[in-house]
Amino acid sequence: MCCLFGMIDYGQNFTGTQKSKILAILARECEARGTDATGIAYNHAGKLRIYKRPLPARRMRFHIPNGVSVIMGHTRMTTQGNAKNNQNNHPFAGNTPVGGFALAHNGVLYNDHWLRSSLKLPKTEIETDSYVAVQLIEKKKTLDFDSLRYMAEEVEGSFCFTVLDSADNLHFVKGDNPLCLYHYPKLGLYLYASTEAILTKALRGMGNRFGQPVKVPLEAGDILKIDPNGNQERGSFDASLLYFRYYRPLSPAYSFDGNCCPAVADEFEAAYIDELKTFARYYGYEEELVDTWLQDGFTTDDIEDFLYCGEM
């Protein structure tokens, strides 16, 4: 698990210092899903800038310049590619003839090596599976709904992507991994994180000073673009094969109509429970407690919320 986070201050109501403090609080809560590295991306003075380090968020110092409207962030739990080699950390830089972009990913991709070989993608020293998403967008030579759809339908695995372009458009590509996006229309503000539990806990740490948010709906298969003025535009990709593709390496027991059969669903649940046990250890709980909570009738979502927020 990793965590996506960020903000869009299209109302320009916050100074750079204020945005830095908001991001620091948000990023620290995102450590619950990854402490191996932290990174952000934003546009300033006509350049797309990426600042990332192999450090947990609590050890990062964010210095957002005045005038920056959109910041995209990521905290990493390493699955592929040593985090100490900073080029393996998120966000990743990409380039097209129409401009540069930065991409961050929460999830795991399994066919990155196959895609690089079969599509003859450029060789790279970046070891992280996520980077193939950058290469797929670059292959289309533009960043738009079509290239994002192509990328999302080519990769196999679990994912949610955020992509920031050089014109300050922020794109969300929602696969089967979580994302929570809040909108504060009166303030001209969006805030997001990979889970609602993390976002609400961060907001409590900020004193809940922004008022009541409007939750922006995002489902698997959605592509959402938010422009520098806060306007939303939607596209989509075919998400019907998400489970089929994700579990193909694990079991032959799947249906060819793209629907996840019970055997595959059981494997998904078992893998998710193993991840929850890993996080239980991180928070000082015994692994056996996860099994006990499940036997007591709590769902995996209930347990995840408890581990992040201390509430069920």
Contacts in CASP RR format, 6 or more apart in sequence:
PFRMAT RR
TARGET T0000
AUTHOR 0000-0000-0000
METHOD contacts of the structure
MODEL  1
MCCLFGMIDYGQNFTGTQKSKILAILARECEARGTDATGIAYNHAGKLRI
YKRPLPARRMRFHIPNGVSVIMGHTRMTTQGNAKNNQNNHPFAGNTPVGG
FALAHNGVLYNDHWLRSSLKLPKTEIETDSYVAVQLIEKKKTLDFDSLRY
MAEEVEGSFCFTVLDSADNLHFVKGDNPLCLYHYPKLGLYLYASTEAILT
KALRGMGNRFGQPVKVPLEAGDILKIDPNGNQERGSFDASLLYFRYYRPL
SPAYSFDGNCCPAVADEFEAAYIDELKTFARYYGYEEELVDTWLQDGFTT
DDIEDFLYCGEM
1 33 0 8 1.000
1 34 0 8 1.000
1 77 0 8 1.000
1 106 0 8 1.000
1 107 0 8 1.000
1 194 0 8 1.000
1 275 0 8 1.000
1 279 0 8 1.000
2 33 0 8 1.000
2 34 0 8 1.000
2 74 0 8 1.000
2 75 0 8 1.000
2 76 0 8 1.000
2 77 0 8 1.000
2 90 0 8 1.000
2 105 0 8 1.000
2 106 0 8 1.000
2 107 0 8 1.000
2 194 0 8 1.000
3 30 0 8 1.000
3 31 0 8 1.000
3 32 0 8 1.000
3 33 0 8 1.000
3 34 0 8 1.000
3 74 0 8 1.000
3 75 0 8 1.000
3 106 0 8 1.000
3 193 0 8 1.000
3 194 0 8 1.000
3 195 0 8 1.000
3 198 0 8 1.000
4 30 0 8 1.000
4 72 0 8 1.000
4 73 0 8 1.000
4 74 0 8 1.000
4 104 0 8 1.000
4 106 0 8 1.000
4 160 0 8 1.000
4 162 0 8 1.000
4 179 0 8 1.000
4 192 0 8 1.000
4 193 0 8 1.000
4 194 0 8 1.000
5 23 0 8 1.000
5 26 0 8 1.000
5 27 0 8 1.000
5 30 0 8 1.000
5 73 0 8 1.000
5 74 0 8 1.000
5 75 0 8 1.000
5 192 0 8 1.000
5 193 0 8 1.000
5 194 0 8 1.000
5 198 0 8 1.000
6 23 0 8 1.000
6 26 0 8 1.000
6 40 0 8 1.000
6 71 0 8 1.000
6 72 0 8 1.000
6 73 0 8 1.000
6 191 0 8 1.000
6 192 0 8 1.000
6 193 0 8 1.000
7 19 0 8 1.000
7 22 0 8 1.000
7 23 0 8 1.000
7 26 0 8 1.000
7 70 0 8 1.000
7 71 0 8 1.000
7 189 0 8 1.000
7 190 0 8 1.000
7 191 0 8 1.000
7 192 0 8 1.000
8 69 0 8 1.000
8 70 0 8 1.000
8 170 0 8 1.000
8 189 0 8 1.000
8 190 0 8 1.000
8 226 0 8 1.000
8 230 0 8 1.000
9 19 0 8 1.000
9 68 0 8 1.000
9 69 0 8 1.000
9 70 0 8 1.000
9 188 0 8 1.000
9 189 0 8 1.000
10 69 0 8 1.000
10 188 0 8 1.000
10 189 0 8 1.000
10 190 0 8 1.000
10 228 0 8 1.000
10 229 0 8 1.000
10 230 0 8 1.000
11 69 0 8 1.000
11 187 0 8 1.000
11 188 0 8 1.000
11 189 0 8 1.000
12 67 0 8 1.000
12 69 0 8 1.000
13 187 0 8 1.000
13 188 0 8 1.000
13 189 0 8 1.000
14 22 0 8 1.000
14 189 0 8 1.000
15 66 0 8 1.000
16 64 0 8 1.000
16 65 0 8 1.000
16 66 0 8 1.000
16 67 0 8 1.000
16 68 0 8 1.000
17 64 0 8 1.000
19 64 0 8 1.000
19 68 0 8 1.000
19 71 0 8 1.000
20 62 0 8 1.000
20 63 0 8 1.000
20 64 0 8 1.000
22 191 0 8 1.000
22 206 0 8 1.000
23 40 0 8 1.000
23 62 0 8 1.000
23 64 0 8 1.000
23 71 0 8 1.000
23 73 0 8 1.000
24 57 0 8 1.000
24 60 0 8 1.000
24 62 0 8 1.000
25 202 0 8 1.000
25 205 0 8 1.000
25 206 0 8 1.000
26 191 0 8 1.000
26 193 0 8 1.000
26 199 0 8 1.000
26 202 0 8 1.000
27 38 0 8 1.000
27 57 0 8 1.000
27 60 0 8 1.000
27 62 0 8 1.000
27 73 0 8 1.000
27 75 0 8 1.000
28 57 0 8 1.000
28 58 0 8 1.000
28 202 0 8 1.000
29 193 0 8 1.000
29 198 0 8 1.000
29 199 0 8 1.000
29 201 0 8 1.000
29 202 0 8 1.000
29 308 0 8 1.000
30 57 0 8 1.000
30 75 0 8 1.000
30 193 0 8 1.000
30 194 0 8 1.000
30 198 0 8 1.000
30 202 0 8 1.000
31 56 0 8 1.000
31 57 0 8 1.000
31 58 0 8 1.000
31 75 0 8 1.000
32 198 0 8 1.000
32 279 0 8 1.000
32 282 0 8 1.000
32 307 0 8 1.000
32 308 0 8 1.000
33 75 0 8 1.000
33 77 0 8 1.000
33 106 0 8 1.000
33 194 0 8 1.000
33 195 0 8 1.000
33 198 0 8 1.000
34 56 0 8 1.000
34 75 0 8 1.000
34 76 0 8 1.000
34 77 0 8 1.000
35 56 0 8 1.000
35 57 0 8 1.000
35 75 0 8 1.000
35 77 0 8 1.000
36 54 0 8 1.000
36 56 0 8 1.000
36 76 0 8 1.000
36 77 0 8 1.000
36 78 0 8 1.000
36 83 0 8 1.000
36 89 0 8 1.000
37 52 0 8 1.000
37 53 0 8 1.000
37 54 0 8 1.000
37 55 0 8 1.000
37 74 0 8 1.000
37 75 0 8 1.000
37 76 0 8 1.000
37 78 0 8 1.000
37 83 0 8 1.000
37 86 0 8 1.000
37 89 0 8 1.000
37 90 0 8 1.000
38 52 0 8 1.000
38 53 0 8 1.000
38 55 0 8 1.000
38 56 0 8 1.000
38 57 0 8 1.000
38 60 0 8 1.000
38 73 0 8 1.000
38 74 0 8 1.000
38 75 0 8 1.000
38 76 0 8 1.000
39 50 0 8 1.000
39 51 0 8 1.000
39 52 0 8 1.000
39 53 0 8 1.000
39 60 0 8 1.000
39 73 0 8 1.000
39 74 0 8 1.000
39 75 0 8 1.000
39 89 0 8 1.000
39 90 0 8 1.000
39 91 0 8 1.000
40 50 0 8 1.000
40 51 0 8 1.000
40 52 0 8 1.000
40 62 0 8 1.000
40 71 0 8 1.000
40 72 0 8 1.000
40 73 0 8 1.000
40 74 0 8 1.000
40 91 0 8 1.000
41 48 0 8 1.000
41 49 0 8 1.000
41 50 0 8 1.000
41 51 0 8 1.000
41 71 0 8 1.000
41 72 0 8 1.000
41 73 0 8 1.000
41 91 0 8 1.000
41 102 0 8 1.000
41 104 0 8 1.000
41 164 0 8 1.000
42 48 0 8 1.000
42 49 0 8 1.000
42 64 0 8 1.000
42 68 0 8 1.000
42 70 0 8 1.000
42 71 0 8 1.000
42 72 0 8 1.000
42 164 0 8 1.000
43 49 0 8 1.000
43 68 0 8 1.000
43 69 0 8 1.000
43 70 0 8 1.000
43 164 0 8 1.000
43 166 0 8 1.000
43 167 0 8 1.000
43 168 0 8 1.000
44 65 0 8 1.000
44 67 0 8 1.000
44 68 0 8 1.000
45 65 0 8 1.000
46 166 0 8 1.000
48 93 0 8 1.000
48 100 0 8 1.000
48 101 0 8 1.000
48 102 0 8 1.000
48 164 0 8 1.000
48 165 0 8 1.000
48 166 0 8 1.000
50 91 0 8 1.000
50 92 0 8 1.000
50 93 0 8 1.000
50 102 0 8 1.000
51 62 0 8 1.000
52 74 0 8 1.000
52 86 0 8 1.000
52 89 0 8 1.000
52 90 0 8 1.000
52 91 0 8 1.000
53 60 0 8 1.000
53 86 0 8 1.000
53 89 0 8 1.000
54 83 0 8 1.000
54 84 0 8 1.000
54 85 0 8 1.000
54 86 0 8 1.000
54 89 0 8 1.000
56 75 0 8 1.000
57 75 0 8 1.000
64 71 0 8 1.000
69 168 0 8 1.000
69 228 0 8 1.000
70 164 0 8 1.000
70 168 0 8 1.000
70 170 0 8 1.000
70 228 0 8 1.000
72 91 0 8 1.000
72 102 0 8 1.000
72 104 0 8 1.000
72 162 0 8 1.000
72 164 0 8 1.000
72 170 0 8 1.000
73 90 0 8 1.000
73 91 0 8 1.000
73 104 0 8 1.000
73 162 0 8 1.000
74 89 0 8 1.000
74 90 0 8 1.000
74 91 0 8 1.000
74 104 0 8 1.000
74 105 0 8 1.000
74 106 0 8 1.000
74 162 0 8 1.000
76 83 0 8 1.000
76 89 0 8 1.000
76 90 0 8 1.000
78 88 0 8 1.000
79 107 0 8 1.000
79 108 0 8 1.000
79 129 0 8 1.000
80 108 0 8 1.000
80 127 0 8 1.000
80 128 0 8 1.000
80 129 0 8 1.000
81 88 0 8 1.000
81 127 0 8 1.000
81 128 0 8 1.000
82 88 0 8 1.000
82 127 0 8 1.000
83 89 0 8 1.000
85 127 0 8 1.000
87 125 0 8 1.000
87 126 0 8 1.000
88 126 0 8 1.000
88 127 0 8 1.000
88 128 0 8 1.000
89 128 0 8 1.000
90 103 0 8 1.000
90 104 0 8 1.000
90 105 0 8 1.000
90 128 0 8 1.000
90 130 0 8 1.000
91 102 0 8 1.000
91 103 0 8 1.000
91 104 0 8 1.000
91 164 0 8 1.000
92 102 0 8 1.000
92 103 0 8 1.000
92 104 0 8 1.000
92 126 0 8 1.000
92 128 0 8 1.000
92 130 0 8 1.000
92 131 0 8 1.000
92 134 0 8 1.000
93 100 0 8 1.000
93 101 0 8 1.000
93 102 0 8 1.000
93 134 0 8 1.000
94 100 0 8 1.000
94 101 0 8 1.000
94 102 0 8 1.000
94 103 0 8 1.000
94 134 0 8 1.000
94 137 0 8 1.000
94 138 0 8 1.000
95 101 0 8 1.000
95 138 0 8 1.000
96 137 0 8 1.000
96 138 0 8 1.000
96 140 0 8 1.000
96 141 0 8 1.000
96 142 0 8 1.000
96 143 0 8 1.000
97 141 0 8 1.000
97 142 0 8 1.000
98 141 0 8 1.000
98 142 0 8 1.000
98 143 0 8 1.000
99 143 0 8 1.000
99 165 0 8 1.000
99 166 0 8 1.000
100 143 0 8 1.000
100 165 0 8 1.000
100 166 0 8 1.000
101 137 0 8 1.000
101 143 0 8 1.000
101 163 0 8 1.000
101 164 0 8 1.000
101 165 0 8 1.000
101 166 0 8 1.000
102 163 0 8 1.000
102 164 0 8 1.000
103 130 0 8 1.000
103 133 0 8 1.000
103 134 0 8 1.000
103 137 0 8 1.000
103 161 0 8 1.000
103 162 0 8 1.000
103 163 0 8 1.000
103 164 0 8 1.000
104 130 0 8 1.000
104 161 0 8 1.000
104 162 0 8 1.000
104 163 0 8 1.000
105 130 0 8 1.000
105 133 0 8 1.000
105 159 0 8 1.000
105 160 0 8 1.000
105 161 0 8 1.000
106 159 0 8 1.000
106 160 0 8 1.000
106 161 0 8 1.000
106 177 0 8 1.000
106 178 0 8 1.000
106 179 0 8 1.000
106 194 0 8 1.000
107 130 0 8 1.000
107 157 0 8 1.000
107 158 0 8 1.000
107 159 0 8 1.000
107 160 0 8 1.000
107 177 0 8 1.000
108 129 0 8 1.000
108 157 0 8 1.000
108 158 0 8 1.000
109 129 0 8 1.000
109 130 0 8 1.000
109 132 0 8 1.000
109 133 0 8 1.000
109 155 0 8 1.000
109 156 0 8 1.000
109 157 0 8 1.000
109 159 0 8 1.000
110 129 0 8 1.000
110 156 0 8 1.000
110 157 0 8 1.000
110 246 0 8 1.000
110 249 0 8 1.000
111 155 0 8 1.000
111 156 0 8 1.000
111 157 0 8 1.000
112 129 0 8 1.000
112 130 0 8 1.000
112 131 0 8 1.000
112 132 0 8 1.000
112 155 0 8 1.000
115 121 0 8 1.000
115 132 0 8 1.000
115 135 0 8 1.000
115 136 0 8 1.000
115 154 0 8 1.000
115 155 0 8 1.000
116 123 0 8 1.000
116 132 0 8 1.000
116 135 0 8 1.000
119 136 0 8 1.000
119 139 0 8 1.000
121 132 0 8 1.000
121 135 0 8 1.000
121 136 0 8 1.000
121 139 0 8 1.000
122 135 0 8 1.000
124 131 0 8 1.000
124 135 0 8 1.000
132 155 0 8 1.000
133 151 0 8 1.000
133 155 0 8 1.000
133 159 0 8 1.000
133 161 0 8 1.000
136 147 0 8 1.000
136 150 0 8 1.000
136 151 0 8 1.000
136 154 0 8 1.000
136 155 0 8 1.000
137 143 0 8 1.000
137 147 0 8 1.000
137 148 0 8 1.000
137 150 0 8 1.000
137 151 0 8 1.000
137 163 0 8 1.000
140 146 0 8 1.000
140 147 0 8 1.000
140 150 0 8 1.000
140 151 0 8 1.000
143 163 0 8 1.000
143 165 0 8 1.000
143 171 0 8 1.000
145 223 0 8 1.000
145 225 0 8 1.000
145 235 0 8 1.000
148 161 0 8 1.000
148 163 0 8 1.000
148 171 0 8 1.000
148 173 0 8 1.000
148 223 0 8 1.000
148 237 0 8 1.000
149 223 0 8 1.000
149 235 0 8 1.000
149 236 0 8 1.000
149 237 0 8 1.000
151 161 0 8 1.000
151 173 0 8 1.000
152 159 0 8 1.000
152 161 0 8 1.000
152 173 0 8 1.000
152 175 0 8 1.000
152 221 0 8 1.000
152 223 0 8 1.000
152 237 0 8 1.000
153 237 0 8 1.000
153 238 0 8 1.000
156 245 0 8 1.000
156 246 0 8 1.000
156 248 0 8 1.000
157 242 0 8 1.000
157 245 0 8 1.000
157 246 0 8 1.000
158 175 0 8 1.000
158 176 0 8 1.000
158 177 0 8 1.000
158 246 0 8 1.000
159 173 0 8 1.000
159 175 0 8 1.000
159 176 0 8 1.000
159 177 0 8 1.000
160 172 0 8 1.000
160 173 0 8 1.000
160 174 0 8 1.000
160 175 0 8 1.000
160 177 0 8 1.000
160 178 0 8 1.000
160 179 0 8 1.000
160 194 0 8 1.000
161 171 0 8 1.000
161 172 0 8 1.000
161 173 0 8 1.000
162 170 0 8 1.000
162 171 0 8 1.000
162 172 0 8 1.000
162 173 0 8 1.000
163 170 0 8 1.000
163 171 0 8 1.000
163 173 0 8 1.000
164 170 0 8 1.000
164 171 0 8 1.000
165 171 0 8 1.000
167 228 0 8 1.000
168 227 0 8 1.000
168 228 0 8 1.000
169 225 0 8 1.000
169 226 0 8 1.000
169 227 0 8 1.000
169 228 0 8 1.000
170 225 0 8 1.000
170 226 0 8 1.000
171 223 0 8 1.000
171 224 0 8 1.000
171 225 0 8 1.000
171 226 0 8 1.000
172 179 0 8 1.000
172 181 0 8 1.000
172 192 0 8 1.000
172 218 0 8 1.000
172 222 0 8 1.000
172 223 0 8 1.000
172 224 0 8 1.000
172 225 0 8 1.000
172 226 0 8 1.000
173 221 0 8 1.000
173 222 0 8 1.000
173 223 0 8 1.000
173 237 0 8 1.000
174 218 0 8 1.000
174 219 0 8 1.000
174 220 0 8 1.000
174 221 0 8 1.000
174 222 0 8 1.000
174 223 0 8 1.000
174 224 0 8 1.000
175 220 0 8 1.000
175 221 0 8 1.000
175 239 0 8 1.000
175 242 0 8 1.000
176 220 0 8 1.000
176 239 0 8 1.000
176 242 0 8 1.000
176 243 0 8 1.000
176 246 0 8 1.000
177 194 0 8 1.000
178 194 0 8 1.000
178 195 0 8 1.000
178 196 0 8 1.000
179 192 0 8 1.000
179 193 0 8 1.000
179 194 0 8 1.000
179 218 0 8 1.000
180 192 0 8 1.000
180 193 0 8 1.000
180 194 0 8 1.000
180 195 0 8 1.000
180 196 0 8 1.000
180 198 0 8 1.000
180 199 0 8 1.000
180 215 0 8 1.000
181 190 0 8 1.000
181 191 0 8 1.000
181 192 0 8 1.000
181 215 0 8 1.000
181 216 0 8 1.000
181 218 0 8 1.000
181 224 0 8 1.000
182 190 0 8 1.000
182 191 0 8 1.000
182 192 0 8 1.000
182 199 0 8 1.000
182 213 0 8 1.000
182 214 0 8 1.000
182 215 0 8 1.000
182 216 0 8 1.000
183 189 0 8 1.000
183 190 0 8 1.000
183 213 0 8 1.000
183 214 0 8 1.000
183 215 0 8 1.000
183 216 0 8 1.000
184 190 0 8 1.000
184 191 0 8 1.000
184 210 0 8 1.000
184 211 0 8 1.000
184 213 0 8 1.000
184 214 0 8 1.000
185 214 0 8 1.000
187 210 0 8 1.000
188 230 0 8 1.000
189 210 0 8 1.000
190 216 0 8 1.000
190 226 0 8 1.000
190 230 0 8 1.000
191 199 0 8 1.000
191 203 0 8 1.000
191 210 0 8 1.000
191 213 0 8 1.000
192 199 0 8 1.000
193 199 0 8 1.000
193 202 0 8 1.000
195 304 0 8 1.000
195 308 0 8 1.000
196 215 0 8 1.000
197 304 0 8 1.000
197 305 0 8 1.000
197 308 0 8 1.000
197 309 0 8 1.000
198 308 0 8 1.000
200 309 0 8 1.000
201 308 0 8 1.000
201 309 0 8 1.000
203 210 0 8 1.000
216 224 0 8 1.000
216 232 0 8 1.000
218 224 0 8 1.000
220 239 0 8 1.000
220 242 0 8 1.000
221 236 0 8 1.000
221 237 0 8 1.000
221 238 0 8 1.000
221 239 0 8 1.000
222 234 0 8 1.000
222 235 0 8 1.000
222 236 0 8 1.000
223 234 0 8 1.000
223 235 0 8 1.000
223 236 0 8 1.000
223 237 0 8 1.000
224 232 0 8 1.000
224 233 0 8 1.000
224 234 0 8 1.000
224 235 0 8 1.000
225 232 0 8 1.000
225 233 0 8 1.000
225 234 0 8 1.000
225 235 0 8 1.000
226 232 0 8 1.000
226 233 0 8 1.000
227 233 0 8 1.000
240 258 0 8 1.000
241 258 0 8 1.000
243 254 0 8 1.000
243 258 0 8 1.000
243 259 0 8 1.000
243 260 0 8 1.000
243 264 0 8 1.000
243 265 0 8 1.000
243 268 0 8 1.000
244 254 0 8 1.000
244 255 0 8 1.000
244 256 0 8 1.000
244 258 0 8 1.000
244 259 0 8 1.000
244 260 0 8 1.000
246 268 0 8 1.000
247 254 0 8 1.000
247 260 0 8 1.000
247 264 0 8 1.000
247 267 0 8 1.000
247 268 0 8 1.000
248 254 0 8 1.000
250 264 0 8 1.000
250 267 0 8 1.000
251 263 0 8 1.000
251 264 0 8 1.000
251 267 0 8 1.000
253 261 0 8 1.000
253 263 0 8 1.000
253 264 0 8 1.000
254 260 0 8 1.000
254 261 0 8 1.000
254 263 0 8 1.000
254 264 0 8 1.000
255 261 0 8 1.000
260 268 0 8 1.000
269 300 0 8 1.000
272 300 0 8 1.000
273 290 0 8 1.000
273 294 0 8 1.000
273 300 0 8 1.000
276 290 0 8 1.000
276 300 0 8 1.000
276 303 0 8 1.000
276 304 0 8 1.000
276 307 0 8 1.000
277 287 0 8 1.000
277 290 0 8 1.000
279 304 0 8 1.000
279 307 0 8 1.000
280 286 0 8 1.000
280 287 0 8 1.000
280 289 0 8 1.000
280 290 0 8 1.000
280 307 0 8 1.000
281 287 0 8 1.000
283 307 0 8 1.000
285 307 0 8 1.000
290 303 0 8 1.000
293 302 0 8 1.000
293 303 0 8 1.000
293 306 0 8 1.000
294 300 0 8 1.000
294 303 0 8 1.000
298 306 0 8 1.000
298 312 0 8 1.000
302 312 0 8 1.000
303 312 0 8 1.000
305 311 0 8 1.000
305 312 0 8 1.000
306 312 0 8 1.000
END
